[in-house]
Amino acid sequence: MLPTRSFEEPKNQDIVKSDRTHLQDAIPIASSREISGWRNLIEVGVEDIRISLPRLYKLVLGGTAVEAGLNAPKGFDTLIAQKLQKIDYRSPLRERSQQVPCPDR
């Protein structure tokens, strides 16, 4: 999607359209400028996802909603993370190291 947007910017440089400010004033704007804004939104979104991925890879697999590991065998979280990595070997999924302490463990 990004290469398409970058390609469209120079093609639409001479096309001027009417746009509105936040105060609803009508202003002329080049279509290439609008496309540039769309491209920037995509770039920022992709970067936000890239930044958040390391945290998303940490799986909470305690076996319960409160992450205590209650009602799950010891090592359950590690085992499941390993099995998921076997399904997709490129995946950096892993168990989250800090879980809520459980009094009976």
Beta strands, then each sheet from edge to edge (+ up, - down):
strand 1: 16-20
strand 2: 26-30
strand 3: 58-59
strand 4: 94-95
sheet 1: 1+ 2-
sheet 2: 3+ 4+
end
